[in-house]
Amino acid sequence: MRRGKGEPFIILNWRRFLHAFLVFVFVFVLFISFEGPELLNWSSFSDEDPELYEARRSSIAQKDSRNPRFQDSRDRFSNSANTLGNNSPFISSSHEALRARHTWKHSSDRNSIREYGRIPRQIREMQNGTRFVSALEKMASDAWQVGLHLWTDMHHNKSNAQNHSSRGIMRDSCPHSIFLSEKYLQKNGMMARLPCGLMLGSSITVVGTPLPGHVERLVKAYRSRHGPLIAIVSQFIVELEGQKIYDTEDPPRILHVNPRLKGDWSGKSIFEVNTCYRGQWGTAQRCNGVESQHDDTVDGLLRCEKWNNEDEESSKDTKSSSWLDRLMGIADRPNMEWHYPFSENESFVFTIRAGWEGYHMTVDGRHIASSPYRVGFSLEEAASLTVKGDIQLHSIVATSLRLSHPSLSPDTVLELNHKWKVPLQHTSVDFFIGILSSSNHFSERMAIRKTWLQSKSIQTAKVLARFFVALHASIEVDLQLKEEADFYGDVIIVPFLDRYELLVLKTVAICEYALRNTSATYIMKCDDDNFVRVETVLEAVKAAGHQKGLYMGNINLDHRPLRVGKWAVTYEEWPEGDYPPYANGPGYIITRDIASFIVSEKNNNTLRLFKMEDVSMGMWVVHFNALHQVHYQHSWKFCQFGCINDYYTAHYQLPKQMFCMWEKLKQGKAECCNA
């Protein structure tokens, strides 16, 4: 057969391609022969080879610095992580120091427990202006310096402070009733203080006049679909608030009443009742004029009474009587119908009464709605009544008030009882729990000690748990905190002024403490409003089957930072469009090797910090994953929004809810104690 003219040319091209491919394979094999052992040796890193680990980490860090995504990691790292100290970040109790002397191997470690006053070189560089300082770094530096002054002053003036603290906080008297006039309320922000709370039978009466509606624009998302729409809104709010024990958050709303005359999305007049704790709203009870079922009652009173809205005609006008009734001369029964109880420019008398099962609300003497108490909130915790919105307030009258102070004051009472002291650590532990807590959360810590810290694994010293707490601006609170730490031995004080944005520093402290003081393979971080089923969590970790590279929790994927609102994140703080995969902060678990990586990065000033500690952990795990395999284990049972049955952890739990859940758990029931 005669060959085509182009066939030799095609064969020649294939030969050239084959030669080039063989050259590429040879170069690749040569590269692997030199670089392969170096890469494979990463799997042999351990806590016992820190120098080898650091050398290899530095090599990888140099390579990562060329990556635009991580180029600013070192510069943007909040060097204030090192304000915890490269040696030891902790101020611990005398019991903890005593145990540390027997467990730490090196003399430098034994002495470093008191070296909390050293300001590291990075902080001095920030102060001298020799390097770029981010907002978070500046905040951490200031909090560190203030914390050191607080700690020093507390020790130098301990006797005077204790004498001052022993006098306690001057308590108000407990009046039986309170009357506040319109003039007083206008001067004091339309708020009535309840010095000693409420009790069964207490009542609060609000006299006011709803103001005419005002124009409001609808939310942006709605306008984008329907144009620039506006609405006439007339509403006001009456809130029974608890004590403000979280400095960065609003006080809990024990009872939230929101009459909406105009402007509700339903187009009707609404009477809404709800509760709110730490920004988490309960299920709203919306009364819209439809009568509740006869068995849906509180103390025998309907949750929602019936009324007619303004756009609804009387049933007598819309429905004709039976012609047979008229023919037979049967008279209609009188039908009492009510309209919505609030009207613009018409005064009202609104009363809230504390019943046996819940709150009962009346307007002008007529019952409107009743709402059951939320589990976890008690009448004695009511601290004030606040009124706001489209209303002219005339007076507030409170009667049958509590005549003695509450037995539990979350921010002033410190209970010292040997019964709740943690057992001494006699054996090596495999699981460590670090609990983030605020300095004045005495009741939260006591609730945890009395409930899930009584779990068998903790009482037998198989699991170790510690509270990680920063300092408070009040020396009285700090003195109580120090007394608590010395007595119970389970509180680790990190010496900086407590702020929400600096929770990430406590997370780093948990990792460092666990590495220095325990042999734990698994390290769990949780919050002090989190209820943990310790035995069940241990079983879940064991079932996962990974002693290295485990990251377990309620994993979030493809979450983006909010650029507006209360939790807004600026582009300077987080320039990327998405967050890395991260477990929700209330409760997650990592293995020891991940914690070792975090501490090593922190000690070498290459750990990037972010004000959201759970996102920071997710970011660190991603960096760790570039060197070692990570096993992501997701479970909804690490509940973020509250509690679900058969939970692993339950978030936003009040102390009284924890006691309720513990009693159920002792009966073998993993059930919630919600409203």
LINPE-V542411 format. One record per residue. N is the residue number from 1. RES is the residue in one small letter. BURIAL is b if it has 24 or more other ideal C-beta (glycine too) atoms within 12 Angstrom, else e. D_LAST is the distance of its C-alpha to the last C-alpha in whole Angstrom. Layout:
N;RES;BURIAL;D_LAST
N;RES;BURIAL;D_LAST
This chain:
1;m;e;91
2;r;e;92
3;r;e;89
4;g;e;87
5;k;e;88
6;g;e;84
7;e;e;84
8;p;e;85
9;f;e;83
10;i;e;80
11;i;e;81
12;l;e;81
13;n;e;78
14;w;e;76
15;r;e;78
16;r;e;77
17;f;e;73
18;l;e;74
19;h;e;75
20;a;e;73
21;f;e;70
22;l;e;72
23;v;e;72
24;f;e;68
25;v;e;67
26;f;e;70
27;v;e;68
28;f;e;65
29;v;e;66
30;l;e;67
31;f;e;64
32;i;e;62
33;s;e;65
34;f;e;64
35;e;e;61
36;g;e;59
37;p;e;59
38;e;e;58
39;l;e;55
40;l;e;55
41;n;e;55
42;w;b;51
43;s;e;50
44;s;e;51
45;f;b;50
46;s;e;48
47;d;b;47
48;e;e;51
49;d;e;53
50;p;e;51
51;e;e;55
52;l;e;55
53;y;b;52
54;e;e;52
55;a;e;55
56;r;b;54
57;r;b;51
58;s;e;53
59;s;e;55
60;i;b;52
61;a;b;51
62;q;e;54
63;k;e;54
64;d;b;50
65;s;e;52
66;r;e;54
67;n;e;51
68;p;e;50
69;r;e;46
70;f;b;46
71;q;e;49
72;d;e;48
73;s;b;45
74;r;b;47
75;d;e;48
76;r;b;44
77;f;b;43
78;s;b;42
79;n;b;44
80;s;b;42
81;a;b;40
82;n;b;44
83;t;b;43
84;l;b;41
85;g;b;45
86;n;b;46
87;n;b;47
88;s;b;44
89;p;b;41
90;f;b;39
91;i;b;40
92;s;b;38
93;s;b;38
94;s;e;42
95;h;b;40
96;e;b;40
97;a;b;43
98;l;e;45
99;r;b;43
100;a;b;44
101;r;e;48
102;h;e;48
103;t;b;46
104;w;b;47
105;k;e;51
106;h;e;53
107;s;e;54
108;s;e;52
109;d;b;49
110;r;e;49
111;n;e;50
112;s;b;48
113;i;b;45
114;r;e;46
115;e;e;47
116;y;b;44
117;g;b;47
118;r;e;49
119;i;b;48
120;p;b;49
121;r;e;52
122;q;b;49
123;i;b;48
124;r;e;51
125;e;e;52
126;m;b;49
127;q;e;51
128;n;e;54
129;g;e;53
130;t;e;55
131;r;e;52
132;f;e;50
133;v;b;46
134;s;b;43
135;a;b;41
136;l;b;38
137;e;b;41
138;k;b;42
139;m;b;39
140;a;b;39
141;s;b;42
142;d;b;42
143;a;b;38
144;w;b;41
145;q;b;43
146;v;b;41
147;g;b;39
148;l;b;43
149;h;b;44
150;l;b;41
151;w;b;41
152;t;e;45
153;d;e;45
154;m;b;42
155;h;e;45
156;h;e;48
157;n;e;46
158;k;e;44
159;s;e;45
160;n;e;45
161;a;b;42
162;q;e;41
163;n;e;42
164;h;e;41
165;s;b;37
166;s;e;38
167;r;e;38
168;g;e;34
169;i;e;33
170;m;e;34
171;r;e;31
172;d;e;31
173;s;e;32
174;c;b;29
175;p;e;30
176;h;e;29
177;s;e;29
178;i;b;30
179;f;e;32
180;l;b;32
181;s;e;35
182;e;e;35
183;k;e;38
184;y;e;35
185;l;b;32
186;q;e;35
187;k;e;36
188;n;e;33
189;g;e;31
190;m;b;29
191;m;b;27
192;a;b;26
193;r;b;26
194;l;b;24
195;p;b;26
196;c;b;24
197;g;b;20
198;l;b;19
199;m;b;19
200;l;e;19
201;g;e;21
202;s;b;21
203;s;b;22
204;i;b;23
205;t;b;25
206;v;b;26
207;v;b;30
208;g;b;30
209;t;b;32
210;p;b;31
211;l;b;33
212;p;e;35
213;g;b;34
214;h;e;35
215;v;e;36
216;e;e;34
217;r;e;35
218;l;e;32
219;v;e;31
220;k;e;34
221;a;e;32
222;y;e;33
223;r;e;36
224;s;e;37
225;r;e;37
226;h;e;38
227;g;e;40
228;p;e;40
229;l;e;37
230;i;e;36
231;a;e;34
232;i;e;34
233;v;b;30
234;s;b;30
235;q;b;26
236;f;b;25
237;i;b;22
238;v;b;20
239;e;b;18
240;l;b;17
241;e;b;17
242;g;b;17
243;q;b;20
244;k;e;21
245;i;b;21
246;y;b;22
247;d;e;25
248;t;e;25
249;e;e;22
250;d;e;21
251;p;b;19
252;p;b;15
253;r;b;14
254;i;b;12
255;l;b;13
256;h;b;15
257;v;b;17
258;n;b;19
259;p;b;22
260;r;b;24
261;l;b;27
262;k;b;29
263;g;b;28
264;d;b;25
265;w;e;26
266;s;e;26
267;g;e;29
268;k;b;27
269;s;b;26
270;i;b;22
271;f;b;19
272;e;b;16
273;v;b;13
274;n;b;11
275;t;b;10
276;c;b;12
277;y;b;12
278;r;b;16
279;g;e;16
280;q;b;13
281;w;e;12
282;g;b;8
283;t;e;9
284;a;e;12
285;q;b;12
286;r;b;16
287;c;b;18
288;n;b;22
289;g;b;24
290;v;e;23
291;e;e;22
292;s;b;18
293;q;e;19
294;h;e;20
295;d;e;18
296;d;e;15
297;t;b;15
298;v;b;13
299;d;e;16
300;g;e;18
301;l;b;18
302;l;b;17
303;r;b;15
304;c;b;18
305;e;b;21
306;k;b;24
307;w;b;27
308;n;b;29
309;n;b;30
310;e;e;33
311;d;e;34
312;e;e;34
313;e;e;36
314;s;e;36
315;s;e;36
316;k;e;39
317;d;e;41
318;t;e;40
319;k;e;41
320;s;e;44
321;s;e;44
322;s;e;46
323;w;e;49
324;l;e;50
325;d;e;48
326;r;e;50
327;l;e;53
328;m;e;52
329;g;e;52
330;i;e;48
331;a;e;46
332;d;e;43
333;r;e;40
334;p;e;39
335;n;e;36
336;m;e;34
337;e;e;32
338;w;e;30
339;h;b;30
340;y;b;27
341;p;b;27
342;f;b;28
343;s;b;32
344;e;b;34
345;n;e;36
346;e;e;35
347;s;e;33
348;f;b;30
349;v;b;28
350;f;b;25
351;t;b;23
352;i;b;19
353;r;b;19
354;a;b;16
355;g;b;16
356;w;e;15
357;e;e;12
358;g;b;11
359;y;b;13
360;h;b;16
361;m;b;19
362;t;b;22
363;v;b;25
364;d;e;29
365;g;e;28
366;r;e;26
367;h;b;22
368;i;b;21
369;a;b;17
370;s;b;14
371;s;b;11
372;p;b;8
373;y;b;7
374;r;b;5
375;v;b;5
376;g;b;8
377;f;b;10
378;s;b;12
379;l;b;15
380;e;b;18
381;e;b;16
382;a;b;17
383;a;b;21
384;s;b;22
385;l;b;21
386;t;b;23
387;v;b;24
388;k;b;26
389;g;b;27
390;d;b;30
391;i;b;30
392;q;b;33
393;l;b;31
394;h;b;33
395;s;b;31
396;i;b;28
397;v;b;28
398;a;b;26
399;t;e;26
400;s;b;26
401;l;b;24
402;r;b;24
403;l;e;27
404;s;e;27
405;h;b;25
406;p;b;22
407;s;e;23
408;l;b;21
409;s;b;22
410;p;b;21
411;d;b;24
412;t;b;27
413;v;b;26
414;l;b;28
415;e;b;28
416;l;e;31
417;n;e;31
418;h;e;33
419;k;e;30
420;w;b;28
421;k;b;31
422;v;b;31
423;p;b;34
424;l;e;38
425;q;b;38
426;h;e;41
427;t;e;41
428;s;e;41
429;v;b;37
430;d;b;36
431;f;b;33
432;f;b;32
433;i;b;29
434;g;b;29
435;i;b;26
436;l;b;26
437;s;b;25
438;s;b;26
439;s;b;28
440;n;b;26
441;h;b;23
442;f;b;24
443;s;b;21
444;e;b;19
445;r;b;23
446;m;b;22
447;a;b;19
448;i;b;20
449;r;b;24
450;k;b;22
451;t;b;20
452;w;b;21
453;l;b;24
454;q;b;25
455;s;b;25
456;k;e;29
457;s;b;30
458;i;b;30
459;q;e;31
460;t;e;34
461;a;e;35
462;k;b;34
463;v;b;32
464;l;b;32
465;a;b;29
466;r;b;30
467;f;b;28
468;f;b;30
469;v;b;30
470;a;b;32
471;l;b;34
472;h;b;32
473;a;e;35
474;s;b;34
475;i;b;37
476;e;b;35
477;v;b;32
478;d;b;34
479;l;b;36
480;q;b;33
481;l;b;32
482;k;b;35
483;e;b;35
484;e;b;32
485;a;b;34
486;d;b;37
487;f;b;35
488;y;b;33
489;g;b;35
490;d;b;32
491;v;b;32
492;i;b;34
493;i;b;35
494;v;b;36
495;p;b;38
496;f;b;37
497;l;b;35
498;d;b;32
499;r;b;31
500;y;b;28
501;e;b;31
502;l;b;32
503;l;b;30
504;v;b;32
505;l;b;35
506;k;b;32
507;t;b;32
508;v;b;36
509;a;b;36
510;i;b;34
511;c;b;36
512;e;b;39
513;y;b;38
514;a;b;37
515;l;b;40
516;r;b;42
517;n;b;41
518;t;b;39
519;s;e;41
520;a;b;37
521;t;b;38
522;y;b;34
523;i;b;32
524;m;b;29
525;k;b;27
526;c;b;23
527;d;b;22
528;d;b;20
529;d;b;17
530;n;b;17
531;f;b;17
532;v;b;20
533;r;b;21
534;v;b;24
535;e;b;26
536;t;b;25
537;v;b;25
538;l;b;29
539;e;e;29
540;a;b;28
541;v;b;31
542;k;e;33
543;a;e;33
544;a;b;34
545;g;e;37
546;h;b;38
547;q;e;39
548;k;b;40
549;g;b;39
550;l;b;35
551;y;b;33
552;m;b;29
553;g;b;26
554;n;b;24
555;i;b;27
556;n;b;27
557;l;e;31
558;d;e;32
559;h;b;30
560;r;e;32
561;p;b;32
562;l;e;30
563;r;e;33
564;v;e;32
565;g;e;29
566;k;e;27
567;w;e;27
568;a;e;31
569;v;b;33
570;t;e;37
571;y;e;40
572;e;e;41
573;e;b;38
574;w;b;38
575;p;e;41
576;e;b;40
577;g;e;38
578;d;e;36
579;y;b;34
580;p;b;35
581;p;b;32
582;y;b;30
583;a;b;27
584;n;b;24
585;g;b;24
586;p;b;21
587;g;b;23
588;y;b;26
589;i;b;29
590;i;b;33
591;t;b;36
592;r;b;39
593;d;b;41
594;i;b;39
595;a;b;38
596;s;b;42
597;f;b;43
598;i;b;40
599;v;b;42
600;s;b;45
601;e;b;45
602;k;b;43
603;n;b;46
604;n;b;49
605;n;b;47
606;t;b;46
607;l;b;42
608;r;b;41
609;l;b;38
610;f;b;35
611;k;b;33
612;m;b;30
613;e;b;30
614;d;b;28
615;v;b;31
616;s;b;34
617;m;b;33
618;g;b;33
619;m;b;36
620;w;b;38
621;v;b;37
622;v;b;39
623;h;b;42
624;f;b;42
625;n;e;42
626;a;b;45
627;l;b;47
628;h;b;45
629;q;e;43
630;v;b;39
631;h;b;37
632;y;b;33
633;q;b;31
634;h;b;28
635;s;b;24
636;w;e;21
637;k;b;20
638;f;b;20
639;c;b;17
640;q;b;17
641;f;b;14
642;g;b;12
643;c;b;11
644;i;e;13
645;n;e;14
646;d;e;17
647;y;b;17
648;y;b;20
649;t;b;18
650;a;b;14
651;h;b;15
652;y;b;13
653;q;b;12
654;l;b;12
655;p;b;14
656;k;b;12
657;q;b;10
658;m;b;13
659;f;b;14
660;c;b;12
661;m;b;13
662;w;b;16
663;e;e;16
664;k;b;15
665;l;b;18
666;k;e;20
667;q;e;20
668;g;e;21
669;k;e;17
670;a;b;16
671;e;b;12
672;c;b;9
673;c;b;7
674;n;b;4
675;a;b;0
